């Protein structure tokens, strides 16, 4: 299941995430996957977890680009690698769900 949380304060968001993960993490050998936007954010979260909760072992995380690639392509290695142009097109097509063109500021020049 996918959970999205938003907050203005990163520390409160991280504390809420820790509580949610801790409640869902029943089996220490099967950790829930946490998706981060970049490696520095993951590193910061790991440090915050250790400060607040103590040790952290068998933590399962991935970066957003890998997560998106897995949900778009899966295990099919014949598919093209994901890049920002393709991802933008996929997201815009999903958001608009019509054959209308994208807004002018999002169109590629030319």
C-alpha positions as CSV (number, residue, x, y, z in Angstrom):
1,X,0.0,0.0,0.0
2,X,1.3,3.5,-0.8
3,X,1.0,6.3,1.7
4,X,1.8,9.9,0.9
5,X,2.3,12.4,3.7
6,X,3.0,16.1,3.4
7,X,4.1,18.6,6.1
8,X,5.8,22.0,6.4
9,X,8.1,20.8,9.1
10,X,10.5,18.0,8.0
11,X,11.2,16.8,11.6
12,X,7.5,16.3,12.4
13,X,7.0,14.5,9.0
14,X,10.0,12.2,9.9
15,X,8.6,11.5,13.4
16,X,5.2,10.6,11.9
17,X,6.9,8.4,9.4
18,X,8.9,6.7,12.1
19,X,5.7,6.0,14.1
20,X,3.9,4.6,11.0
21,X,6.8,2.4,9.9
22,X,7.3,1.1,13.4
23,X,3.6,0.2,13.7
24,X,3.7,-1.6,10.3
25,X,7.0,-3.3,10.8
26,X,5.9,-6.5,12.5
27,X,8.5,-8.9,11.1
28,X,12.1,-7.7,11.5
29,X,13.2,-9.6,8.4
30,X,10.5,-8.1,6.1
31,X,10.8,-4.3,6.3
32,X,8.3,-2.0,4.5
33,X,9.8,0.0,1.6
34,X,10.3,3.7,2.1
35,X,10.8,5.9,-1.0
36,X,13.0,8.9,-0.7
37,X,13.6,11.8,-3.2
38,X,17.4,11.6,-2.9
39,X,20.2,9.8,-1.0
40,X,20.8,12.8,1.3
41,X,17.2,12.7,2.5
42,X,17.5,9.0,3.2
43,X,20.8,9.5,5.1
44,X,19.2,12.3,7.2
45,X,16.2,10.1,8.0
46,X,18.4,7.2,9.1
47,X,20.3,9.5,11.4
48,X,17.0,10.9,12.8
49,X,15.7,7.4,13.4
50,X,18.9,6.4,15.3
51,X,18.6,9.6,17.4
52,X,15.0,9.0,18.3
53,X,14.5,5.2,18.2
54,X,17.9,3.7,18.7
55,X,19.4,1.2,16.3
56,X,18.2,0.6,12.8
57,X,18.7,-2.7,11.0
58,X,17.4,-4.2,7.8
59,X,16.0,-0.8,6.6
60,X,14.4,-1.1,3.2
61,X,14.5,2.0,1.1
62,X,14.7,3.1,-2.6
63,X,15.0,6.3,-4.5
64,X,12.0,7.8,-6.3
65,X,13.5,7.3,-9.8
66,X,13.9,3.5,-9.1
67,X,10.5,3.3,-7.6
68,X,8.9,5.0,-10.6
69,X,10.9,2.8,-13.0
70,X,9.7,-0.4,-11.2
71,X,6.0,0.6,-11.3
72,X,6.2,1.8,-15.0
73,X,8.4,-1.0,-16.4
74,X,8.6,-3.8,-13.8
75,X,11.1,-6.6,-14.5
76,X,11.0,-6.2,-18.3
77,X,14.6,-5.4,-19.1
78,X,13.7,-4.8,-22.8
79,X,12.0,-1.5,-21.9
80,X,13.8,1.8,-22.3
81,X,15.4,3.5,-19.3
82,X,13.3,6.2,-17.7
83,X,14.3,9.8,-18.3
84,X,12.8,13.1,-17.3
85,X,11.1,13.7,-20.7
86,X,9.4,10.4,-20.7
87,X,8.4,10.7,-17.0
88,X,7.0,14.2,-17.6
89,X,4.9,12.9,-20.5
90,X,3.6,10.0,-18.4
91,X,2.7,12.2,-15.5
92,X,1.0,14.8,-17.7
93,X,-1.0,12.2,-19.6
94,X,-2.2,10.7,-16.3
95,X,-3.1,14.1,-14.9
96,X,-4.9,15.4,-17.9
97,X,-6.4,12.0,-19.1
98,X,-7.4,13.7,-22.4
99,X,-6.0,14.1,-25.9
100,X,-5.6,17.8,-25.4
101,X,-2.2,19.3,-25.6
102,X,-0.2,20.2,-22.5
103,X,-0.1,23.8,-21.3
104,X,2.4,26.0,-23.2
105,X,4.9,26.3,-20.3
106,X,5.3,22.5,-20.2
107,X,5.6,21.9,-23.9
108,X,9.0,21.3,-25.4
109,X,10.4,24.1,-27.6
110,X,10.4,23.5,-31.4
